[in-house]
Amino acid sequence: MQRKILRILKNKVVIAILIGLLALPFLFRLSVPILNRILGAPSLDILENYQPIGSIEVYDYKDKLAGVLQGEEDRQVIELDQVSDLAKKSILAAEDSQFFKHSGFSLTSLLRAVITNIKAGRVVQGGSTLTQQMVKNLFIREDERYQRTLRRKVIELLIALEVESKYSKERILEIYLNQVYFGNLAYGIERAAQRYFSKHASKLDLLESTYLAGLLTAPSHLSKNLKEAQVRQQYVLDRMLELGYITKEEYAKADIHKMQFKKSQGNLAQYPYYFSYVEQELNKRFTRNQLKTMGLKVYTGLDPKAEMAAAEIMETGIKNAASGINQAALVTIDVETAQVRALVGGVGNFWQNQYNRATNVHTIGSAFKPFVYLTAFMNGVIDQNTIIKDEPIVFDDASTESMVWSPQNFDLEFHGPTTARAALIFSRNIPAIKVAMQAGLNNVIDTAHKAGIKSDMQPNLSLALGSGAFTPLEVATAYSTFARGGVRVEPILIRKILDNKGNLIEKNDPVAVDALPQRHVSLLVEILKDVVNYGTGALAKIEGRIVAGKTGTADGSRDIWFTGFTPDTVTVVWAGNERNREVLSSYATGGSTPAWIWREFMLKYYENNPRAAVDFKFNNNYVSAKIDPLTGLLATEYTPNPVEMRFTPGTEPKRYAPVPDTSDIKSRSDEAEDENFTNINDRKMSEEDEKIQMLKKINESEKAKKPETKRNLPEPKTKPNATFSEYQ
């Protein structure tokens, strides 16, 4: 009986020992986290939703990554399946070939490293597993990271074992590849691929992969010493063959001396002006340290294709511009969303001159006149058919030698009685001054501010001719208010900002403000359409598409503009020169180079973004009538090229236009903007265009002889003092 009991007890002891041995790994795994906390090792909580701090990622209007702005560590976080298999195998061959077999520590790897280093006579291979390396980078304090102490090694090992027990191999490898440093300021495999080879990590080939893997033993040193890096690269290739990761044929073809480096210029080089302005705006919202360490994701209104097209077309336009015009800027805003689709602040090498002309001020010239006429419409001073005398006028001006100032039109001629509509279409200066005086300069300034102009303006009469200086961005904003029928929306450069964990920091949606009366804005837009149809902006005309706009040519052609818009898109083009010098050329006008750039850009824009060619949709109770563009009277069957116009009920003309005699009419140049722009594209006017131009320049005495039921603008009772320079 005793023997039987002893036999049973012995069997139970054996069973208990076996159970204990089997449970030992499980018990050890349970005890590791407790032991780590006792030793003061950090918790693994940071890995739960771990996102390495990367560069500032900038996304376009379709939420696609457009590029990065470098932060504390220039890193772009990607998923494991976005890394090529060759890159993964190269890293494992170089750093931890047993990665998928061990549990965080590999005695085999340690012994191999010792033997390899003894043979080489120096340290050429580390014994730490890939998991241990990741732990060292993430969990060991920087001041202890490179101390070869037993305590640090033990903690590193225990944390590695805990990590392996909690996370998959794929997750550990993904974190490692995004975290590790490759030298040359590149953190993570994606930025390394871009920095050294100007490609994504998913596209890395065998030579590129082995080169990057070889850098990991001493990235700061090897990235600056090609020969030593190639020695290490060859070692990685040898290991790849040894491990069976590549075939003998692939190994034989892999000549490290044939590898081609292609250093990436970075995404800032692709969209330098847009990105630099985004960075400028971020600097207003965050401290420098926050920008370096938060890993922000910035979603913008950028259209990369539009930005690239603008830069290319501007280069071409400036190469063929009038002598003295050597710079340009362009801003495009989407009318519906108010998002800034393109912002290019100059031509030429951005790195040599980073001045952003799209966000700095330039004298606007006649592109300001729409604010003058709109103010007059709003205040009931004039309507589009009001007759204004285009005639010599003199003002006292103490700043001039003669003590007087006599403004001129661009063509140095006076055109007598003319309608307000024609005066704006052909950008006459004298009528603009008279209208501004009657409407009130402070009222004009108020209208411009309501539309979206933020720059300060002085209530001088020269303002009516465009003496104010504004940025192309704010001008685009103001004209987008016209395109919306008087609704102002602040331009949106940045749509939203997220932190590196995806938390929303800022969101900017369009906020519509009824700034100006649609009834009067729509009338202005109708006139600005004819500026493009047959006025000073004819070179911007796009066949089959409704376009409205205004030219601007400042004193001495130092600044020339074309601001054009369709129902869905506003684009402003400015051109000038670096030193703000006078340009002595009759071709240096807003209707030449800027209008050409505008047209070519918009054609490309609609090619990339097809949209229906529709008219502006304003809700008004206007009545429409076909009008003789020469006289402003109702068109007849004999009227060449009648124009469809809208009128407030009761203000439409009642009389019909006389039959014109055009037998001996010769066309004359109007602001030198409708033809002779041969430097760009030798665009010739059609017979119909020439006929319109000839008819436009018929002596307006016909109107003086046969006055119709239109209001005449009252003459000013006084001649106020003013300080002027000449603007067109």
Salt bridges, closest charged atoms under 4 A:
GLU48 OE2 - LYS166 NZ 3.37
GLU57 OE1 - LYS297 NZ 3.00
ASP63 OD1 - ARG495 NH2 2.62
GLU73 OE1 - ARG75 NH2 2.65
ASP74 OD2 - ARG191 NH2 3.01
ASP74 OD2 - ARG195 NH2 2.12
ASP85 OD1 - LYS88 NZ 3.73
GLU95 OE2 - ARG232 NH2 3.80
ASP96 OD2 - HIS102 NE2 2.71
ASP143 OD2 - ARG141 NH2 3.14
GLU144 OE2 - ARG141 NH2 3.26
GLU156 OE1 - ARG152 NH1 2.37
GLU162 OE2 - ARG37 NH1 3.33
GLU164 OE2 - HIS102 ND1 3.93
GLU164 OE2 - LYS169 NZ 2.86
GLU174 OE2 - ARG171 NH1 2.92
GLU190 OE2 - HIS200 ND1 2.61
GLU208 OE1 - LYS199 NZ 2.96
GLU228 OE1 - HIS221 NE2 2.74
GLU242 OE2 - ARG239 NH1 3.03
GLU281 OE2 - LYS284 NZ 2.98
GLU281 OE1 - ARG285 NH1 3.48
ASP334 OD1 - ARG611 NH2 3.11
ASP383 OD2 - ARG711 NH2 3.65
GLU391 OE2 - LYS434 NZ 2.89
ASP411 OD2 - HIS415 NE2 2.94
ASP411 OD2 - ARG428 NH1 3.68
GLU413 OE1 - ARG668 NH1 2.79
ASP446 OD2 - LYS450 NZ 3.27
GLU490 OE1 - LYS454 NZ 3.32
GLU490 OE2 - ARG488 NE 3.46
GLU506 OE1 - ARG285 NE 2.86
ASP509 OD1 - LYS507 NZ 2.79
GLU526 OE2 - LYS529 NZ 3.14
GLU526 OE2 - ARG646 NH1 3.66
ASP530 OD2 - ARG421 NH2 2.69
ASP555 OD2 - ARG558 NH1 3.89
ASP559 OD1 - HIS362 ND1 3.90
ASP568 OD1 - ARG611 NH1 3.41
GLU578 OE2 - ARG357 NH2 3.05
GLU600 OE2 - ARG599 NH1 2.96
GLU607 OE2 - LYS604 NZ 3.36
ASP615 OD1 - LYS529 NZ 3.16
GLU652 OE2 - LYS654 NZ 3.42
ASP670 OD1 - ARG428 NH1 2.91
GLU700 OE1 - LYS703 NZ 2.30
GLU702 OE2 - LYS706 NZ 3.53
GLU708 OE2 - LYS710 NZ 2.56
GLU715 OE2 - LYS434 NZ 3.41
